[in-house]
Amino acid sequence: MAETWNKKEREKKKQQQKKEKAERKQERKEQAKEGKGMDQMMAYLDENGNLTDTPPDPNKRVEVKLEDIEIGVPRQREPNPEDLIHRGVVTFFNDAKGYGFIRDLDTQQSVFVHINSLNEEVRENYKVTFEIEMGPKGANAVRVNVVR
């Protein structure tokens, strides 16, 4: 069988790729012989944890005491009950549907409130104190009291 023009072209292309691959291999071997010195291969960590090729400044070194290192989860301290109570303003409340929103005065965060969490009746623009608990859809205000 006679070779077609496409077959010859494919063979030429394969031979050219083999030749280029062999040249690249030879080039890598030559560069490997030159090699790098140990100083060029060293990498250092700076004070921010980033890799760098310059040694760290000994003046910025921080000594860490062995006693200060905690392995595992640190003990959780009991929160101050006064820190859990937030102050806010009722921005929206729908009596018919039984829910509304309170804007926290400190964080300006809008918190959902349900009628079951109210200790007394509220209206819009009432100042209230409340606690925040996380529900399935986010933060919820509970134990809501009107500030007189």
HELIX and SHEET records of a PDB file:
HELIX    1   1 TRP A    5  GLU A   34  1                                  30    
HELIX    2   2 MET A   38  MET A   41  1                                   4    
HELIX    3   3 PRO A   58  LYS A   60  5                                   3    
HELIX    4   4 LEU A   66  ASP A   68  5                                   3    
HELIX    5   5 PRO A   81  LEU A   84  1                                   4    
HELIX    6   6 ILE A  115  SER A  117  5                                   3    
SHEET    1   A 2 TYR A  44  LEU A  45  0                                        
SHEET    2   A 2 LEU A  51  THR A  52 -1                                        
SHEET    1   B 6 ILE A  85  ASN A  94  0                                        
SHEET    2   B 6 TYR A  99  ASP A 104 -1                                        
SHEET    3   B 6 SER A 110  HIS A 114 -1                                        
SHEET    4   B 6 GLY A 138  VAL A 146  1                                        
SHEET    5   B 6 LYS A 127  GLY A 135 -1                                        
SHEET    6   B 6 ILE A  85  ASN A  94 -1                                        
END                                                                             
